[in-house]
Amino acid sequence: MQIIDTQPTPNPNALKFIVNGTFPPGSHAFMSAKEAEKDPLAKEIFALGDVTSVFYMNNFLTVSKTPTGDWNKLRDGIFAAVAKI
């Protein structure tokens, strides 16, 4: 699976990533690395650091970061994590 578009959200600390496929059925929301331990995608994204939440469903993924997190550093890791699906 690949990310085909990135969209801003009303929250400057969150980005929406549109993918060229569909995630497993249902919504998947994680507010901490501990909650994400059993979800390979969310776990890998939290491991990047500065991530505060991961949410995905259908054909999109929304990642929130800390106010000091740097999207330029996080984006590559998010793209790589999604590519493994």
Backbone as JSON, one array per atom type, in Angstrom:
{
  "sequence": "MQIIDTQPTPNPNALKFIVNGTFPPGSHAFMSAKEAEKDPLAKEIFALGDVTSVFYMNNFLTVSKTPTGDWNKLRDGIFAAVAKI",
  "N": [[0.85, -1.17, 0.0], [0.43, 2.28, -0.65], [0.98, 5.72, 0.21], [-0.87, 8.22, -1.25], [-1.62, 10.83, -1.11], [-1.38, 13.7, 0.96], [-3.04, 15.46, 3.45], [-3.89, 18.5, 5.08], [-5.25, 19.03, 8.38], [-7.77, 20.49, 10.53], [-6.39, 20.66, 12.9], [-3.2, 21.7, 13.55], [-1.26, 19.95, 14.36], [-1.8, 17.51, 13.29], [-1.97, 15.28, 10.55], [-3.54, 14.07, 7.59], [-3.35, 11.14, 5.8], [-3.8, 9.83, 2.68], [-4.4, 6.7, 1.23], [-3.64, 4.24, -1.36], [-5.25, 2.05, -1.23], [-7.24, -0.08, 0.87], [-7.64, -0.09, 4.32], [-7.79, -2.67, 6.9], [-11.14, -3.78, 7.78], [-13.29, -1.64, 9.73], [-12.71, 0.88, 12.3], [-9.63, 2.06, 13.54], [-8.1, 3.11, 16.31], [-5.62, 4.67, 18.23], [-4.24, 5.91, 21.11], [-1.87, 5.92, 22.38], [1.47, 4.55, 22.58], [1.44, 2.21, 24.03], [-1.22, 1.3, 23.76], [-1.06, 0.65, 21.11], [0.49, -1.6, 20.86], [-0.18, -4.17, 19.82], [-0.78, -3.74, 17.22], [0.66, -3.7, 14.21], [1.11, -1.55, 12.32], [0.37, 0.89, 13.67], [2.05, 0.63, 15.87], [4.61, 0.81, 14.72], [4.52, 3.42, 13.74], [4.2, 4.95, 16.11], [6.67, 4.36, 17.2], [8.35, 6.06, 15.88], [8.59, 8.33, 17.32], [7.55, 11.36, 18.98], [4.86, 11.12, 18.29], [1.43, 11.31, 18.96], [-1.07, 10.21, 18.52], [-2.72, 7.72, 16.52], [-4.84, 7.02, 13.9], [-6.82, 5.04, 11.82], [-8.78, 4.07, 8.97], [-10.85, 2.75, 6.35], [-9.68, 4.32, 3.57], [-7.75, 6.0, 4.61], [-5.36, 7.5, 6.87], [-4.76, 9.05, 9.91], [-2.44, 10.92, 11.61], [-1.3, 12.22, 14.63], [0.89, 14.54, 16.16], [3.33, 15.64, 18.61], [3.5, 19.08, 19.73], [6.11, 19.92, 19.27], [7.09, 18.12, 17.5], [8.38, 17.19, 14.26], [7.15, 17.36, 11.11], [8.57, 16.94, 8.76], [10.49, 15.11, 9.49], [8.95, 12.99, 10.43], [7.29, 12.18, 8.31], [8.63, 10.52, 6.34], [9.03, 8.13, 7.77], [6.38, 7.41, 8.3], [5.41, 7.01, 5.71], [7.02, 4.82, 5.03], [6.16, 2.9, 6.89], [3.49, 2.48, 6.11], [3.92, 1.46, 3.58], [4.7, -1.13, 4.07], [2.45, -2.61, 4.41]],
  "CA": [[0.0, 0.0, 0.0], [1.21, 3.52, -0.71], [0.31, 6.98, 0.46], [-0.98, 8.94, -2.52], [-1.89, 12.24, -0.86], [-1.32, 14.16, 2.35], [-3.94, 16.59, 3.59], [-3.9, 19.12, 6.4], [-6.49, 18.94, 9.16], [-7.91, 21.72, 11.33], [-5.37, 20.6, 13.95], [-1.88, 21.81, 12.91], [-0.42, 18.84, 14.79], [-2.31, 16.27, 12.71], [-2.04, 15.19, 9.09], [-4.31, 12.97, 7.04], [-2.64, 10.49, 4.71], [-4.71, 9.03, 1.85], [-3.66, 5.57, 0.66], [-4.17, 3.7, -2.61], [-5.92, 0.79, -0.93], [-8.18, 0.0, 1.98], [-7.18, -0.71, 5.56], [-8.74, -3.69, 7.38], [-12.45, -3.23, 8.16], [-13.46, -1.0, 11.03], [-11.82, 2.0, 12.6], [-8.53, 1.66, 14.41], [-7.65, 4.33, 16.98], [-4.63, 4.42, 19.27], [-3.85, 7.16, 21.75], [-0.55, 5.76, 23.01], [2.26, 3.42, 22.09], [0.99, 1.02, 24.75], [-2.44, 0.84, 23.09], [-0.72, 0.2, 19.75], [1.45, -2.71, 20.92], [-0.58, -5.34, 19.03], [-1.1, -3.31, 15.86], [1.97, -3.44, 13.61], [1.21, -0.23, 11.69], [0.38, 1.92, 14.7], [3.25, 0.44, 16.69], [5.75, 1.35, 13.99], [4.39, 4.88, 13.67], [4.52, 5.48, 17.44], [8.11, 4.19, 17.43], [9.07, 7.17, 15.26], [8.74, 9.38, 18.32], [6.75, 12.59, 18.83], [3.51, 10.8, 17.82], [0.49, 11.27, 20.08], [-2.2, 9.33, 18.19], [-2.8, 7.13, 15.17], [-6.21, 6.59, 13.59], [-6.98, 4.7, 10.41], [-9.94, 3.33, 8.5], [-11.11, 2.89, 4.91], [-8.5, 4.61, 2.75], [-6.94, 7.1, 5.15], [-4.66, 7.39, 8.14], [-4.48, 10.35, 10.51], [-1.41, 10.86, 12.65], [-1.1, 13.45, 15.39], [2.23, 14.64, 16.73], [3.51, 16.64, 19.66], [3.73, 20.41, 19.14], [7.51, 20.08, 18.87], [7.42, 17.13, 16.47], [8.7, 17.75, 12.95], [6.54, 16.57, 10.05], [9.59, 16.57, 7.78], [11.17, 13.91, 9.99], [7.98, 11.91, 10.63], [6.66, 11.75, 7.05], [9.32, 9.38, 5.71], [8.74, 6.93, 8.55], [4.97, 7.06, 8.1], [5.34, 6.45, 4.36], [7.66, 3.49, 5.06], [5.3, 1.99, 7.65], [2.33, 2.14, 5.27], [4.39, 0.65, 2.44], [4.86, -2.53, 4.51], [1.14, -3.27, 4.49]],
  "C": [[0.9, 1.23, 0.0], [0.35, 4.71, -0.35], [0.31, 7.76, -0.84], [-1.27, 10.42, -2.33], [-1.76, 12.5, 0.63], [-2.17, 15.41, 2.44], [-3.83, 17.18, 4.99], [-5.24, 18.86, 7.09], [-6.64, 20.26, 9.91], [-6.88, 21.81, 12.46], [-3.99, 20.67, 13.28], [-0.92, 20.68, 13.31], [-0.91, 17.5, 14.28], [-2.31, 16.38, 11.19], [-2.83, 13.95, 8.7], [-3.56, 12.44, 5.83], [-3.64, 9.59, 3.96], [-3.88, 7.93, 1.19], [-4.37, 5.03, -0.59], [-4.83, 2.33, -2.41], [-6.9, 1.0, 0.21], [-7.59, -0.73, 3.18], [-8.18, -1.79, 5.98], [-10.04, -3.05, 7.87], [-12.47, -2.64, 9.57], [-12.53, 0.19, 11.19], [-10.82, 1.54, 13.65], [-7.94, 2.93, 15.01], [-6.73, 3.97, 18.15], [-4.15, 5.76, 19.81], [-2.5, 7.07, 22.46], [0.17, 4.58, 22.38], [1.82, 2.13, 22.77], [-0.27, 0.44, 24.11], [-2.13, 0.2, 21.74], [0.16, -1.05, 19.72], [1.09, -3.88, 20.0], [-0.96, -4.99, 17.59], [0.2, -2.91, 15.17], [2.13, -2.04, 13.0], [1.31, 0.86, 12.75], [1.63, 1.84, 15.56], [4.47, 1.06, 16.01], [5.7, 2.88, 13.91], [4.7, 5.51, 15.03], [6.03, 5.39, 17.71], [8.94, 5.3, 16.79], [9.36, 8.29, 16.26], [7.88, 10.59, 17.98], [5.35, 12.35, 18.27], [2.6, 10.67, 19.03], [-0.75, 10.43, 19.79], [-2.1, 8.87, 16.74], [-4.23, 6.64, 15.0], [-6.24, 6.21, 12.12], [-8.24, 3.89, 10.17], [-10.09, 3.59, 7.0], [-9.81, 3.14, 4.15], [-7.68, 5.77, 3.3], [-6.4, 6.77, 6.54], [-4.45, 8.81, 8.65], [-3.5, 10.15, 11.65], [-1.33, 12.23, 13.31], [0.26, 13.39, 16.06], [2.25, 15.63, 17.88], [3.73, 18.0, 19.0], [5.18, 20.62, 18.67], [7.95, 19.06, 17.82], [7.58, 17.79, 15.11], [8.13, 16.85, 11.86], [7.58, 16.12, 9.02], [10.31, 15.3, 8.2], [10.2, 12.72, 10.09], [7.45, 11.34, 9.31], [7.32, 10.51, 6.45], [9.03, 8.08, 6.45], [7.31, 6.47, 8.39], [4.79, 6.42, 6.72], [5.9, 5.02, 4.35], [6.78, 2.48, 5.79], [4.1, 1.55, 6.81], [2.75, 1.24, 4.11], [4.55, -0.82, 2.8], [3.55, -3.3, 4.54], [0.82, -3.94, 3.16]]
}
